[in-house]
Amino acid sequence: MATTATQLRKDLFQTLDRTLQGETVEVAYKGETIVMKPTTGAKLSRLVRRNTIIVHPDQLAQSDRALMRELEQKWAAETL
């Protein structure tokens, strides 16, 4: 993608998002070209670990309370 500095300023966050998705952006500024590209693995390095269980809502009422206590204790120990 090629753009100007003025257009970059106008669409800064959208352009940054496109760069994070792997697109190389060339910005024309004062007769020069500035290239913006993502570093390898940049998106994965920003991930935050979340302790979640994905279940169907109907199963929540039938969940095993002892298992939930065990999982919560394990998660608490991992965060310390």
C-alpha positions in Angstrom: 0.0 0.0 0.0 1.3 3.4 -0.9 0.1 6.6 0.8 1.1 10.2 1.7 1.9 11.6 5.1 -1.3 13.6 5.0 -3.4 10.5 4.3 -1.4 8.5 6.9 -2.3 11.1 9.5 -5.9 11.0 8.5 -6.1 7.1 8.6 -3.4 6.4 11.1 -5.0 3.7 13.2 -6.6 1.9 10.2 -3.1 1.9 8.5 -1.4 0.6 11.6 -4.0 -2.2 11.8 -3.4 -3.1 8.2 0.4 -3.2 8.9 -0.1 -5.5 11.9 -2.1 -7.8 9.6 1.0 -8.2 7.5 0.7 -5.4 4.9 3.7 -3.3 4.0 2.9 0.4 3.9 5.0 3.0 1.9 4.6 6.6 3.0 5.8 9.4 0.7 7.1 12.3 2.8 9.3 15.2 1.7 10.3 13.5 -1.5 11.4 10.3 0.3 9.7 7.0 0.9 9.3 5.5 4.4 8.4 1.8 4.6 6.4 0.4 7.5 6.2 -3.3 7.9 5.4 -5.6 10.8 8.1 -7.4 12.6 7.9 -11.2 12.6 5.5 -12.5 15.3 4.5 -9.0 16.4 0.8 -9.9 16.7 1.4 -13.1 18.7 3.8 -11.3 21.1 0.9 -9.0 22.1 -1.4 -11.8 23.2 -2.5 -12.0 26.8 -3.2 -15.4 28.3 -6.8 -15.7 29.4 -8.1 -18.5 31.7 -11.4 -19.4 30.0 -13.6 -22.4 29.5 -15.7 -22.5 26.4 -19.0 -24.3 27.0 -22.5 -24.2 25.7 -24.7 -22.1 28.1 -26.9 -25.0 28.8 -24.0 -26.9 30.3 -23.2 -24.2 32.8 -26.1 -25.3 35.0 -24.9 -28.9 34.9 -21.2 -28.1 35.5 -19.2 -30.0 38.0 -18.6 -27.7 41.0 -15.6 -29.7 42.3 -14.0 -29.6 38.9 -14.5 -25.8 38.8 -12.9 -25.4 42.2 -9.9 -27.5 41.1 -9.5 -25.4 37.9 -9.8 -22.1 39.8 -7.2 -23.2 42.3 -4.9 -24.2 39.5 -5.4 -20.9 37.7 -4.7 -19.0 40.9 -1.5 -20.9 41.5 -0.3 -20.2 37.9 -0.8 -16.4 38.3 1.3 -16.2 41.5 
